[in-house]
């Protein structure tokens, strides 16, 4: 089975321990989301990209992007590739100038930050999605019938849907997910 392509739906905060959670939404089935607990600096990096915040000097993920570009290396894709003992693992796929594809082990939050900055697609391995996904209530998702299919949902619509999803979470909902990544 092929990996699921996802998009970053947003950043949530775990109501129990105040840890950031990156929420990935399945592009084929937008009702399926994958929450992954991440660190505060990584969440800030993701939020900067989602909100279009730029700095005069490059931050760490921008430095990585600039280094790869200078070396002629292309980020082909990133994949949340495994979950073991509650810890998520990711792989960054890099294409060298010679055309060789190299796989680099990564934390999901770092891989997502790099993917967002390079425009690389983000995927989730089927066994990871199937074991850790949450199915969001249809009332909380933006249906294409409700919007112009030629226009993606606005940032406000996404923010409102994510806010409603978070507000409806119960502490027991978090017990089935993995621990904060290492």
N, C-alpha and C positions, 0 to 999 in steps of 0.2 A: 504494500500500500504506500502511496506517495505521501510526503509530508504535507501538512496543511499550511497554506500561506496565511499569515496573520498581519494585522496592523496594530499599531499602538493606539488603544482606545483612550488611555489616559493614566494618570497616577492617582491612586487612592491611598488612604491612610487606614491602617488596621486599627479599629476602635479599641482593641484590647491593649496593645503595646505601643501604639503610635508609630509603628514602622511603615515606611512607604511600600506600596504594592504597585508594580507596573501591571496593567491589565491589557492583555493581548486579545484582540477579537478575530475570530475565524472569518476570513473573507468569503468563504463558500457558505457558511452558516453563521450569520452575524449574531444569532442567539447564543452561540458557544463562545465563552471567554475563558482565558487562562490567566489567573492571578499568580504573580510571582513576587515574593517578598524580596526587596532589594535594600541597599544602603541609602542613606540620605544624600551623599554626594552624587551617586549615580542617578538617583531620582531627580536631583537638581539639574544634572546634565540633560536628561530626557526632557524635562519641562522647558529648559532653555530652547531646545530645538522646536518643540511643539508650539511654543509661544513666539518663535522668531527672534529671540534675544541674541544679539551678536556683541562680541567684545572686540576692542581694538587689537588686543594681543591674543594669540591662540591659547585656549585652555587645553588640558591634556588630550581630550578626544579629538579636538581640532588639530593638535600637533600630530597625533597618530594619522589622521586623514591626510594632512599635508605631507608627512613623511612617505606614506604609501604612494601618493600621487607623484612626488618627486622621483621615487624609484620606479615609476611606471607600473606599479602593482594595482590591480583592480579588485575591489571587494565584490565578488560574484553574488554571495548571499551569506546569511547567517542562519543557523538552525539551533533551536532549543532541542538538543539531541538526546538528552537522557534525564532521568530522575532516579537517584539512588539514595536510599535512607533519608528521604525528605530534602535532598539537595539537588538543585537543577544544574545541568551542564549544558554548555553551548559549544558550537564549532563555528569558526569564521572560515569561509572558503575564499582564498586569495588566488588570483590568476597573475602569474609572473609575466614579465615582458616576453619571455620565451614561450608562453602559452601553457605552462605547467600549472596545475591547480594544487595548492598547498592547503592543508587543513591545520588550523590553529585552535587549540583548546582555549576556552574562555568562560568567564562567568557570563550568564545571560545578560545581566545589566550592562556589562562592558560591550558585549556583542551588539546589543540593541542600540546603544549610544553610537557605536561606529556605523551601524547600518543606517541609522537616521541621518547621520552627517554625510554619508557617501551615496545615499539613495538606493542602497542595496535592499533586496527583498528579505523579509524575515519569515522563517518557516518554523514549524513545530513538528517533531517526529510524532507519528500516529500514536504510539504507545504512551507518550507523554501527554498528549491532548486527551486521549481517551481515559487516562487514569486521573487527571487533575482538572478537567474542565468544569465550568459551572454553566448551566443553561439559564440564561437570563429570561425573565418573564417577557413575553411579547409586548406587553404594554410599555416596557421600558426601552424597547429598541425603536429606532427610527425606521419605519417601513418605507420602501421606495414609492408605494402608492400614495403616501401622504406628502411626498415632496416631488419636485421635478426630477425625473430620473437622470436628466443630463447634468444635474448639479448635485455634488456630494452634500451631505448634511453639514450645516454650518457648525463652527466651533461652539456656538452657544447651545445648539441642539445636542451635540456630543457631550458637552459639559453637564447639561441638565440630565441627560440619560444616565451618565456615570454617577452623578450626585444621587439620583433616585435609587440606583442599584446599591450604592454604599449605604444609604439610609435604611434600606430593607434588609441588610445583612444582620444576622444574629450571631452571637459568639460561637455557637455550635457549628456554624457554616465554615469557620476557619479551622476546625479540627481535622478536616479531610485533606487539607493542603500540605505541601511541603514546608519545611522550615526555611528561614531566611537563608539565602545562598551564602556559601563561604567564599 
